[in-house]
Amino acid sequence: MSNLELRNRDKIIEELKVLIKKATIEPDILTDSIAITREFMDEEDADLKIAQRISETTSIKIPAQHSDADRLFLALLCEIVRDERALY
């Protein structure tokens, strides 16, 4: 693994640690984020809309230029909603 890849991996890990810490302190973040994902997931530019609404309504701030960690978080939210829908 190159130095650039290692730094990128470390950055992603740090961003995810901050997210996990915030979600642990404020459990409503995940509930709210999943509800937002349900609302926008099937729309055009869903990731952008989901990120924007999460940033507006929670302490999680996702910039317009999504980092790898942001994309991973958004993909995870969509996966959770898809799995939830598959159950019903």
N, C-alpha and C positions, 0 to 999 in steps of 0.2 A: 504494500500500500504506500502510495506517495505521501509526501508531507502535506500536500494540498488536500488530498483525500482524508488524511488523519485530522487535519484542522477542521474540515467541513463536518466530519463525523462528530468531533468534539463539540462543535457549535450546535449541531442538532441536538445532541444529548443535553447540553446546557439549557437550550430553549425548552426542551421537553421537561426538564427538571423544574423549571420555573412554572410551567403550565400545571404540572402535577401538584406542586406545592400550593398554587392558587386554588386549584380544584379541591384539594384536601381541606384548606382553610374555609373555602366558600363552596360547599357542595351544590348549591343551586346553579353554579356555573355549568356543570355538565347537564343537568336537567334542562336548563334554559337553552343550552347549545343544541341539544337533541331536538327540542321543540322547534327551534329556529330551522334546523336542518329539515325536519318534516315539512315545514312550511315552504321552503324554497328549493328543495332538492331536485324537483322535476322541471324547474324553470331554466331558461337560457341564462348563461353566466351564473349558475347556481353557486359555485364556489365564491365568487366575488360578493354576491348578495348575502350569503351565509356569513362570510367573514365580516362584512360591513355591519350587519345587524348584531353579531356577537360583540364586535368592538364598541358599538353604540350602547349596548345594554348590559355588558358585564365588565369586569376588570381585566379581561383578556383583550389585548389590543393586537389585531392582525393587520399589518400594513397592506396597502394595495399591491405591492410587490411581495408576493408570498415567498417566504423562505422554505427550505425543504421541510423544516419542522412544521411550519404552518400547513403546507400541503398534506403532510402526513396526518395532522390533526383533523383537517377537513375530510380527508379520505376515510379516516376512522369513523367520524360522525356519520358519513354517508353509508358506510358498511353497517353500522349499528342500526340505522333506520331501515336499510334493505333487509337485514336479518329480522328485524321486528315485523316488517310487513310480511315476510315469508311465513311467520308464525300464524298470521291471521288470514 
